[in-house]
Amino acid sequence: MSFIWDENQKWQCIALGLGMSDEEAKRQQKLIATRRNAIVHEADLNPVTNTKQSITMSEATQASDFLFTLGNRICDLVT
């Protein structure tokens, strides 16, 4: 984002509009990215039991809603 937005405290500005702390927003984004990587690169298997990890419709909806809101917030701040 540094190429398109000259702001020193990017996550603080983003999180303010999301109603959360910058640490909470970064943590939520990191958890979603980690789960996505597990699905894509590890077939979403639990490394201990070697069974697929479950995901509920609610978890998928929350992740999707967060990413949609995050993207819109960044767009609002950058444009």
A tleap script that builds the chain and sets N, CA, C and O, in Angstrom:
source leaprc.protein.ff14SB
mol = sequence {
  NMET SER PHE ILE TRP ASP GLU ASN GLN LYS
  TRP GLN CYS ILE ALA LEU GLY LEU GLY MET
  SER ASP GLU GLU ALA LYS ARG GLN GLN LYS
  LEU ILE ALA THR ARG ARG ASN ALA ILE VAL
  HIE GLU ALA ASP LEU ASN PRO VAL THR ASN
  THR LYS GLN SER ILE THR MET SER GLU ALA
  THR GLN ALA SER ASP PHE LEU PHE THR LEU
  GLY ASN ARG ILE CYS ASP LEU VAL CTHR
}
set mol.1.N position { 0.817 -1.196 0.000 }
set mol.1.CA position { 0.000 0.000 0.000 }
set mol.1.C position { 0.859 1.259 0.000 }
set mol.1.O position { 0.367 2.347 -0.297 }
set mol.2.N position { 2.126 1.117 0.328 }
set mol.2.CA position { 3.001 2.286 0.375 }
set mol.2.C position { 3.151 2.950 -0.994 }
set mol.2.O position { 3.444 4.142 -1.076 }
set mol.3.N position { 2.952 2.192 -2.056 }
set mol.3.CA position { 3.064 2.755 -3.395 }
set mol.3.C position { 1.886 3.666 -3.743 }
set mol.3.O position { 2.015 4.563 -4.576 }
set mol.4.N position { 0.748 3.436 -3.106 }
set mol.4.CA position { -0.454 4.193 -3.477 }
set mol.4.C position { -0.997 5.086 -2.361 }
set mol.4.O position { -1.924 5.865 -2.585 }
set mol.5.N position { -0.419 4.974 -1.151 }
set mol.5.CA position { -0.988 5.719 -0.024 }
set mol.5.C position { 0.133 6.194 0.885 }
set mol.5.O position { 0.836 5.388 1.495 }
set mol.6.N position { 0.296 7.507 0.972 }
set mol.6.CA position { 1.355 8.110 1.772 }
set mol.6.C position { 0.837 8.393 3.186 }
set mol.6.O position { 0.560 9.536 3.549 }
set mol.7.N position { 0.716 7.329 3.961 }
set mol.7.CA position { 0.241 7.406 5.353 }
set mol.7.C position { 1.162 6.557 6.207 }
set mol.7.O position { 1.437 5.402 5.882 }
set mol.8.N position { 1.642 7.136 7.309 }
set mol.8.CA position { 2.557 6.395 8.180 }
set mol.8.C position { 1.854 5.346 9.028 }
set mol.8.O position { 2.402 4.264 9.239 }
set mol.9.N position { 0.690 5.631 9.504 }
set mol.9.CA position { -0.055 4.732 10.398 }
set mol.9.C position { -1.233 4.107 9.658 }
set mol.9.O position { -2.386 4.319 10.034 }
set mol.10.N position { -0.952 3.349 8.622 }
set mol.10.CA position { -2.002 2.792 7.766 }
set mol.10.C position { -3.007 1.940 8.532 }
set mol.10.O position { -4.214 2.150 8.415 }
set mol.11.N position { -2.516 0.975 9.319 }
set mol.11.CA position { -3.435 0.064 10.005 }
set mol.11.C position { -4.281 0.795 11.046 }
set mol.11.O position { -5.420 0.400 11.293 }
set mol.12.N position { -3.755 1.838 11.654 }
set mol.12.CA position { -4.560 2.605 12.614 }
set mol.12.C position { -5.701 3.313 11.898 }
set mol.12.O position { -6.826 3.330 12.398 }
set mol.13.N position { -5.430 3.895 10.739 }
set mol.13.CA position { -6.471 4.561 9.958 }
set mol.13.C position { -7.518 3.564 9.463 }
set mol.13.O position { -8.718 3.829 9.514 }
set mol.14.N position { -7.051 2.432 8.991 }
set mol.14.CA position { -7.969 1.406 8.488 }
set mol.14.C position { -8.852 0.883 9.619 }
set mol.14.O position { -10.072 0.801 9.477 }
set mol.15.N position { -8.231 0.533 10.735 }
set mol.15.CA position { -8.957 -0.068 11.865 }
set mol.15.C position { -9.967 0.890 12.465 }
set mol.15.O position { -11.021 0.460 12.934 }
set mol.16.N position { -9.666 2.176 12.459 }
set mol.16.CA position { -10.587 3.164 13.016 }
set mol.16.C position { -11.958 3.066 12.353 }
set mol.16.O position { -12.984 3.103 13.032 }
set mol.17.N position { -11.975 2.944 11.042 }
set mol.17.CA position { -13.233 2.816 10.312 }
set mol.17.C position { -13.894 1.462 10.450 }
set mol.17.O position { -15.073 1.306 10.130 }
set mol.18.N position { -13.138 0.474 10.927 }
set mol.18.CA position { -13.702 -0.862 11.134 }
set mol.18.C position { -14.228 -1.033 12.554 }
set mol.18.O position { -14.875 -2.034 12.860 }
set mol.19.N position { -13.955 -0.064 13.418 }
set mol.19.CA position { -14.422 -0.144 14.797 }
set mol.19.C position { -13.619 -1.119 15.643 }
set mol.19.O position { -14.154 -1.745 16.558 }
set mol.20.N position { -12.329 -1.246 15.333 }
set mol.20.CA position { -11.475 -2.143 16.106 }
set mol.20.C position { -10.084 -1.549 16.200 }
set mol.20.O position { -9.775 -0.561 15.534 }
set mol.21.N position { -9.249 -2.150 17.024 }
set mol.21.CA position { -7.872 -1.678 17.137 }
set mol.21.C position { -7.077 -2.144 15.924 }
set mol.21.O position { -7.474 -3.071 15.219 }
set mol.22.N position { -5.952 -1.485 15.700 }
set mol.22.CA position { -5.122 -1.894 14.571 }
set mol.22.C position { -4.575 -3.301 14.770 }
set mol.22.O position { -4.434 -4.053 13.805 }
set mol.23.N position { -4.267 -3.661 16.005 }
set mol.23.CA position { -3.782 -5.017 16.284 }
set mol.23.C position { -4.858 -6.063 16.001 }
set mol.23.O position { -4.570 -7.127 15.453 }
set mol.24.N position { -6.087 -5.755 16.375 }
set mol.24.CA position { -7.194 -6.685 16.132 }
set mol.24.C position { -7.449 -6.851 14.635 }
set mol.24.O position { -7.687 -7.964 14.166 }
set mol.25.N position { -7.402 -5.760 13.890 }
set mol.25.CA position { -7.620 -5.821 12.441 }
set mol.25.C position { -6.515 -6.628 11.765 }
set mol.25.O position { -6.795 -7.452 10.894 }
set mol.26.N position { -5.260 -6.399 12.158 }
set mol.26.CA position { -4.147 -7.152 11.586 }
set mol.26.C position { -4.238 -8.629 11.947 }
set mol.26.O position { -3.958 -9.492 11.116 }
set mol.27.N position { -4.627 -8.918 13.175 }
set mol.27.CA position { -4.747 -10.311 13.621 }
set mol.27.C position { -5.834 -11.033 12.825 }
set mol.27.O position { -5.639 -12.170 12.397 }
set mol.28.N position { -6.981 -10.371 12.626 }
set mol.28.CA position { -8.083 -10.974 11.873 }
set mol.28.C position { -7.655 -11.252 10.431 }
set mol.28.O position { -7.935 -12.323 9.892 }
set mol.29.N position { -6.985 -10.300 9.819 }
set mol.29.CA position { -6.521 -10.477 8.441 }
set mol.29.C position { -5.494 -11.607 8.371 }
set mol.29.O position { -5.514 -12.397 7.427 }
set mol.30.N position { -4.610 -11.694 9.342 }
set mol.30.CA position { -3.581 -12.729 9.354 }
set mol.30.C position { -4.199 -14.117 9.547 }
set mol.30.O position { -3.749 -15.081 8.927 }
set mol.31.N position { -5.229 -14.230 10.404 }
set mol.31.CA position { -5.898 -15.511 10.610 }
set mol.31.C position { -6.570 -15.993 9.322 }
set mol.31.O position { -6.517 -17.177 8.991 }
set mol.32.N position { -7.194 -15.072 8.608 }
set mol.32.CA position { -7.852 -15.430 7.346 }
set mol.32.C position { -6.810 -15.877 6.330 }
set mol.32.O position { -7.019 -16.866 5.627 }
set mol.33.N position { -5.694 -15.164 6.244 }
set mol.33.CA position { -4.639 -15.532 5.298 }
set mol.33.C position { -4.035 -16.887 5.653 }
set mol.33.O position { -3.743 -17.685 4.763 }
set mol.34.N position { -3.846 -17.150 6.936 }
set mol.34.CA position { -3.293 -18.434 7.369 }
set mol.34.C position { -4.225 -19.575 7.004 }
set mol.34.O position { -3.776 -20.620 6.532 }
set mol.35.N position { -5.531 -19.380 7.222 }
set mol.35.CA position { -6.507 -20.431 6.874 }
set mol.35.C position { -6.558 -20.640 5.372 }
set mol.35.O position { -6.644 -21.776 4.905 }
set mol.36.N position { -6.506 -19.560 4.613 }
set mol.36.CA position { -6.506 -19.657 3.158 }
set mol.36.C position { -5.290 -20.441 2.691 }
set mol.36.O position { -5.402 -21.294 1.811 }
set mol.37.N position { -4.135 -20.162 3.269 }
set mol.37.CA position { -2.917 -20.871 2.889 }
set mol.37.C position { -2.993 -22.349 3.242 }
set mol.37.O position { -2.494 -23.191 2.495 }
set mol.38.N position { -3.615 -22.674 4.382 }
set mol.38.CA position { -3.786 -24.078 4.757 }
set mol.38.C position { -4.670 -24.801 3.744 }
set mol.38.O position { -4.398 -25.945 3.380 }
set mol.39.N position { -5.714 -24.139 3.298 }
set mol.39.CA position { -6.619 -24.738 2.323 }
set mol.39.C position { -5.899 -24.970 0.994 }
set mol.39.O position { -6.023 -26.040 0.398 }
set mol.40.N position { -5.162 -23.989 0.539 }
set mol.40.CA position { -4.524 -24.052 -0.767 }
set mol.40.C position { -3.285 -24.947 -0.776 }
set mol.40.O position { -3.096 -25.732 -1.706 }
set mol.41.N position { -2.447 -24.836 0.244 }
set mol.41.CA position { -1.156 -25.508 0.197 }
set mol.41.C position { -1.090 -26.811 0.991 }
set mol.41.O position { -0.195 -27.624 0.763 }
set mol.42.N position { -2.007 -27.016 1.900 }
set mol.42.CA position { -1.952 -28.206 2.747 }
set mol.42.C position { -3.225 -29.036 2.669 }
set mol.42.O position { -3.441 -29.922 3.497 }
set mol.43.N position { -4.059 -28.759 1.691 }
set mol.43.CA position { -5.326 -29.468 1.502 }
set mol.43.C position { -6.232 -29.356 2.729 }
set mol.43.O position { -7.134 -30.173 2.916 }
set mol.44.N position { -5.988 -28.341 3.563 }
set mol.44.CA position { -6.787 -28.068 4.761 }
set mol.44.C position { -6.853 -29.264 5.709 }
set mol.44.O position { -7.873 -29.511 6.352 }
set mol.45.N position { -5.748 -29.996 5.779 }
set mol.45.CA position { -5.694 -31.159 6.666 }
set mol.45.C position { -5.100 -30.773 8.019 }
set mol.45.O position { -4.150 -29.995 8.099 }
set mol.46.N position { -5.674 -31.330 9.068 }
set mol.46.CA position { -5.126 -31.170 10.407 }
set mol.46.C position { -3.823 -31.961 10.450 }
set mol.46.O position { -3.834 -33.157 10.159 }
set mol.47.N position { -2.702 -31.337 10.803 }
set mol.47.CA position { -1.426 -32.048 10.756 }
set mol.47.C position { -1.319 -33.191 11.772 }
set mol.47.O position { -0.518 -34.107 11.584 }
set mol.48.N position { -2.106 -33.145 12.830 }
set mol.48.CA position { -2.050 -34.181 13.865 }
set mol.48.C position { -2.907 -35.386 13.486 }
set mol.48.O position { -2.457 -36.530 13.563 }
set mol.49.N position { -4.150 -35.115 13.073 }
set mol.49.CA position { -5.087 -36.205 12.799 }
set mol.49.C position { -5.155 -36.589 11.311 }
set mol.49.O position { -5.707 -37.632 10.960 }
set mol.50.N position { -4.598 -35.750 10.452 }
set mol.50.CA position { -4.631 -35.955 9.011 }
set mol.50.C position { -6.061 -36.009 8.455 }
set mol.50.O position { -6.325 -36.678 7.455 }
set mol.51.N position { -6.973 -35.296 9.120 }
set mol.51.CA position { -8.351 -35.179 8.633 }
set mol.51.C position { -8.618 -33.735 8.240 }
set mol.51.O position { -7.965 -32.811 8.724 }
set mol.52.N position { -9.583 -33.561 7.360 }
set mol.52.CA position { -9.935 -32.209 6.931 }
set mol.52.C position { -10.469 -31.405 8.107 }
set mol.52.O position { -11.230 -31.904 8.935 }
set mol.53.N position { -10.044 -30.133 8.156 }
set mol.53.CA position { -10.550 -29.228 9.182 }
set mol.53.C position { -11.901 -28.685 8.724 }
set mol.53.O position { -12.076 -28.325 7.560 }
set mol.54.N position { -12.827 -28.633 9.631 }
set mol.54.CA position { -14.155 -28.162 9.267 }
set mol.54.C position { -14.204 -26.636 9.287 }
set mol.54.O position { -13.422 -25.980 9.974 }
set mol.55.N position { -15.128 -26.099 8.528 }
set mol.55.CA position { -15.405 -24.670 8.538 }
set mol.55.C position { -16.913 -24.508 8.415 }
set mol.55.O position { -17.556 -25.131 7.571 }
set mol.56.N position { -17.456 -23.666 9.266 }
set mol.56.CA position { -18.899 -23.463 9.250 }
set mol.56.C position { -19.270 -22.340 8.289 }
set mol.56.O position { -18.429 -21.535 7.889 }
set mol.57.N position { -20.524 -22.308 7.936 }
set mol.57.CA position { -21.025 -21.238 7.086 }
set mol.57.C position { -20.817 -19.888 7.778 }
set mol.57.O position { -20.507 -18.892 7.123 }
set mol.58.N position { -20.986 -19.859 9.078 }
set mol.58.CA position { -20.801 -18.629 9.844 }
set mol.58.C position { -19.356 -18.144 9.767 }
set mol.58.O position { -19.116 -16.950 9.586 }
set mol.59.N position { -18.394 -19.054 9.902 }
set mol.59.CA position { -16.979 -18.678 9.810 }
set mol.59.C position { -16.646 -18.138 8.420 }
set mol.59.O position { -15.937 -17.142 8.286 }
set mol.60.N position { -17.159 -18.799 7.402 }
set mol.60.CA position { -16.910 -18.361 6.033 }
set mol.60.C position { -17.543 -16.989 5.779 }
set mol.60.O position { -16.935 -16.134 5.134 }
set mol.61.N position { -18.734 -16.786 6.273 }
set mol.61.CA position { -19.422 -15.509 6.110 }
set mol.61.C position { -18.692 -14.395 6.851 }
set mol.61.O position { -18.533 -13.298 6.316 }
set mol.62.N position { -18.247 -14.665 8.070 }
set mol.62.CA position { -17.514 -13.656 8.838 }
set mol.62.C position { -16.226 -13.260 8.120 }
set mol.62.O position { -15.898 -12.076 8.044 }
set mol.63.N position { -15.507 -14.225 7.601 }
set mol.63.CA position { -14.257 -13.935 6.883 }
set mol.63.C position { -14.543 -13.119 5.632 }
set mol.63.O position { -13.855 -12.135 5.358 }
set mol.64.N position { -15.546 -13.519 4.881 }
set mol.64.CA position { -15.910 -12.816 3.663 }
set mol.64.C position { -16.350 -11.385 3.961 }
set mol.64.O position { -15.939 -10.447 3.277 }
set mol.65.N position { -17.180 -11.227 4.977 }
set mol.65.CA position { -17.654 -9.890 5.357 }
set mol.65.C position { -16.504 -9.002 5.804 }
set mol.65.O position { -16.442 -7.828 5.439 }
set mol.66.N position { -15.586 -9.567 6.601 }
set mol.66.CA position { -14.448 -8.778 7.066 }
set mol.66.C position { -13.600 -8.317 5.892 }
set mol.66.O position { -13.239 -7.143 5.816 }
set mol.67.N position { -13.275 -9.229 4.968 }
set mol.67.CA position { -12.441 -8.865 3.832 }
set mol.67.C position { -13.125 -7.849 2.918 }
set mol.67.O position { -12.463 -6.964 2.376 }
set mol.68.N position { -14.415 -7.964 2.744 }
set mol.68.CA position { -15.172 -7.009 1.941 }
set mol.68.C position { -15.118 -5.628 2.585 }
set mol.68.O position { -14.868 -4.630 1.909 }
set mol.69.N position { -15.353 -5.577 3.891 }
set mol.69.CA position { -15.325 -4.308 4.623 }
set mol.69.C position { -13.922 -3.718 4.632 }
set mol.69.O position { -13.749 -2.511 4.458 }
set mol.70.N position { -12.927 -4.565 4.832 }
set mol.70.CA position { -11.537 -4.123 4.826 }
set mol.70.C position { -11.170 -3.513 3.470 }
set mol.70.O position { -10.579 -2.435 3.412 }
set mol.71.N position { -11.512 -4.190 2.404 }
set mol.71.CA position { -11.230 -3.677 1.060 }
set mol.71.C position { -11.911 -2.354 0.789 }
set mol.71.O position { -11.307 -1.444 0.222 }
set mol.72.N position { -13.173 -2.243 1.192 }
set mol.72.CA position { -13.894 -0.986 1.001 }
set mol.72.C position { -13.289 0.142 1.821 }
set mol.72.O position { -13.214 1.280 1.356 }
set mol.73.N position { -12.858 -0.167 3.038 }
set mol.73.CA position { -12.235 0.844 3.904 }
set mol.73.C position { -10.941 1.353 3.277 }
set mol.73.O position { -10.699 2.560 3.233 }
set mol.74.N position { -10.118 0.438 2.796 }
set mol.74.CA position { -8.869 0.841 2.145 }
set mol.74.C position { -9.157 1.683 0.915 }
set mol.74.O position { -8.502 2.701 0.693 }
set mol.75.N position { -10.112 1.278 0.128 }
set mol.75.CA position { -10.488 2.024 -1.073 }
set mol.75.C position { -10.942 3.440 -0.706 }
set mol.75.O position { -10.559 4.405 -1.367 }
set mol.76.N position { -11.746 3.563 0.333 }
set mol.76.CA position { -12.224 4.881 0.767 }
set mol.76.C position { -11.078 5.779 1.200 }
set mol.76.O position { -11.088 6.980 0.928 }
set mol.77.N position { -10.094 5.202 1.873 }
set mol.77.CA position { -8.978 5.994 2.376 }
set mol.77.C position { -7.989 6.381 1.281 }
set mol.77.O position { -7.382 7.451 1.333 }
set mol.78.N position { -7.833 5.514 0.303 }
set mol.78.CA position { -6.825 5.746 -0.731 }
set mol.78.C position { -7.343 6.647 -1.843 }
set mol.78.O position { -6.582 7.426 -2.418 }
set mol.79.N position { -8.622 6.549 -2.148 }
set mol.79.CA position { -9.169 7.338 -3.256 }
set mol.79.C position { -9.766 8.643 -2.809 }
set mol.79.O position { -10.264 9.410 -3.633 }
savepdb mol mol.pdb
quit
